[in-house]
Amino acid sequence: MLESFPPLRAWQRKALFEYLRRRSPDFLAVATPGAGKTTFALRIAAELLTDGTVDAITVVAPTEHLKLQWAQAAARVGIQLDAMFRNADIHTTSDFRGAVVTYAQVGMAPQVHLRRTLTRRTLVILDEIHHAGDSRSWGDGVKLAFEQAERRLMLTGTPFRSDENPIPFVTYERVGEVQKSRADSVYGYGDALAEGVVRPVIFLAYSGETRWRTSAGDELAVRLGEPLTQDLVAQAWRTALDPTGDWMPQVLRAAHARLQVLRAGGIPDAGGLVIASDQNAARAYAKLLEVITGAKPAVVLSDEVGASKKIGEFSADPSRHWLVAVRMVSEGVDIPRLAVGVYATSASTPLYFAQAVGRFVRARRPGETASVFVPSVPQLLGLASEMELQRDHILGRPKSPDGLDDDLLERAQESEKASDELTKGWEALSATAELDQVIFDGATFGLPAMTGTAEEEEFLGLPGLLTADQVSVLLSKRQAEQAASARRVKSSAPAQAQREVARDMSAAERRIHLRRQLNALVAAHHHRTGLPHGKIHSELRTRCGGPPSAQATIEQLEERISMLQTL
């Protein structure tokens, strides 16, 4: 059995040594998506079966598709697991060394799994263990079913949750006023990137003008990505994602262009994934992609009958370019050729974002680079900048100073209910898209105001086969060139020419023009000083007064532009 395993990576060898040295009943391994958690867990299973420590294996996974994925991976190394096991079966047949079940299965009938656990000495592998805290019944069911197991191995790429439901069998240590989860082995994205185990990820953030009508009949227009209240951000975000506007078609065209560059430049089987908020949006995005590409994308609408087959067919067919899915493909599903993603959902919890981005990071050959397109909103930009941070699950976290529960807000945004206006009488009117900034390795590379598509095409045309260091050098060089260009434009544009252009515009067009000019100057000031865009906008509001630029008058915008030009 052991001879059938491929050579282990360095982190897997180190974690395996630590596991065998300690021989403790519980072990939590945290490893970034794409690092090889499945191979590590199956190697431990093989070791324990071989030395007689356990007689059976039970794997608990989040979804039905992952059950099949686990069974197939186990079969390749000589461990037969029953992925079709149902609670009514009570026992597996002698053809199998164990079963693969879901957390939902365990939650519905924990006594069934307790009996199975007591019958034979069992190693329980809890894949993406944070799911055991998704509901009280799941967590209690997992604890009851497996508390008396011989061994428990917990796996996760994201050992944190957006709530304070404790995760069964995870050890928490008090740190000040809170308790933090403690892992026995940690292999983060930064470590994996340095060792070439995962791909570097370039985030391309798109802003644009959004307009919608409220339930009261008022029309609002804001620029996605500007400093706004949480409620306005949520509504502008939802407007951008509306498939009837121009934002999604423009972003999908840009993403497909990026995919074509990758397929022509060294990754001939590169695939793309659009992650949608719901089934209706997924179907609408699929139609847009069919118009853009001339081919029907694969569409997976959660755990529907045949979903696993669709995913398998897409994964195995390099001629297929795009897959559109809702939540099912955001976690655990292994499609190594995915290299371009479109994050077309309003979910903004760190857990969901990390799992979604994890679909694109699996490295197969040196130099592959992944690209993920995201709306230019503060929550996502912050998460993209913090990709390399290691997080822990925290219990008893203090509330924010203003009394707001940030996690409740995140969950409200995830369900698209940040305000009553989002669900009662709200109507998207229009949205345009333009590349706003690029995030790589925690650094932000802003763009000047774009009068055409040249800057966008430069970023979309980045070679697909570059090391992380090469990507960083190339982006830094382009940022310096763009900053120099923005300064030249600022110094050479005659004031009289600016006034003549303004005279030919309507008031609405002039406000849009001034906001773009202000954003360009903010971007240039950011390049010179390193100050975040939001802080620059806030400082301007403090000095000049008035609301955020999305609601500012023409006079207020002109005053802020004038002040920036003197800095």
Number of C-alpha atoms within 10 A of each C-alpha: 12 14 8 10 15 10 10 14 15 10 18 22 14 12 20 19 12 14 20 12 9 11 10 12 15 18 24 23 23 24 24 27 28 23 27 16 20 17 20 20 22 21 23 20 26 20 17 19 20 13 9 11 15 20 18 23 27 24 24 27 26 22 20 21 23 24 23 19 20 23 20 16 16 20 11 11 18 16 19 18 26 22 22 14 18 16 15 8 10 13 16 16 12 7 9 14 18 27 24 24 27 21 26 22 20 26 22 13 17 23 17 18 23 20 14 21 22 14 13 15 19 26 26 26 24 27 25 20 29 25 20 29 20 17 13 13 18 23 23 17 25 28 19 17 21 27 17 15 21 20 23 22 22 25 24 22 29 24 26 22 23 16 16 14 17 21 23 21 21 19 16 18 12 12 9 7 9 13 17 20 19 18 18 15 19 19 18 20 25 18 17 23 21 14 12 20 22 28 28 29 25 23 26 27 24 23 24 22 21 25 21 22 19 19 15 10 11 9 13 17 19 24 25 30 22 21 21 21 9 15 17 18 23 23 30 29 25 22 29 30 26 22 22 17 19 18 24 24 21 18 24 21 16 19 23 23 16 25 29 18 19 27 17 14 14 14 19 15 20 25 28 25 27 28 23 25 21 16 17 13 20 24 20 16 27 23 17 20 23 14 13 15 16 10 14 17 23 17 22 24 20 18 15 10 10 12 19 21 12 14 20 16 13 21 19 13 12 13 12 18 24 26 25 25 27 23 18 22 27 21 22 24 20 20 18 18 25 23 29 30 28 25 21 27 25 22 21 21 20 22 19 18 19 21 19 25 23 24 25 29 29 27 22 14 12 13 21 25 26 29 28 24 22 22 32 25 21 18 16 21 21 13 18 28 16 17 19 17 12 18 17 17 22 22 20 12 13 10 11 9 7 6 8 10 12 13 16 13 16 20 18 17 25 18 13 20 18 21 15 13 16 20 13 12 12 18 20 23 17 18 28 21 23 21 27 23 20 23 20 21 20 16 14 21 21 22 22 23 21 15 7 9 10 10 17 17 14 10 17 21 16 19 17 24 18 17 17 20 12 12 22 16 11 12 19 15 11 16 19 14 11 19 21 15 13 20 15 11 11 15 9 8 10 10 8 9 9 10 10 10 11 16 10 10 13 10 13 11 12 16 22 20 16 22 24 18 19 22 21 20 21 26 26 25 21 20 22 13 10 11 13 14 19 16 13 17 18 16 12 21 18 11 11 14 14 14 15 19 26 20 16 16 16 17 11 19 24 17 16 22 20 12 13 16 14 6 6
